[in-house]
């Protein structure tokens, strides 16, 4: 698998927590583009000066993924979670989770 794609898919980025993906992309692209900025909504916008007038290409993609928020840790160690995004409840037990905290 392509290293960049592998790295991108391994960055936790639940809805509302996409900034690690944005930073990764910015760091990979900042030396290859003429201008970059992160707007108030967290969109990464990059521009390359082309010189001559011509077509404009816009590449747009989501940087988030569905996830869960830990609501509580139960006395027996189980987690009480709330969905962020659209999950099919019957599919949840089939998935492995990464818990993002201040150290990850």
Buried (B, 14 or more C-beta within 10 A) or exposed (E): EEEEEEEBEEBBBBBEBBBBBBEBBBEEEEEEEEEBEBEEEBEBEBEEEEEEEEEEEEEEEEBBBEBBBEEEEEEEEEEEBEBBEEBEEEEEEEEEEEEBEEEE
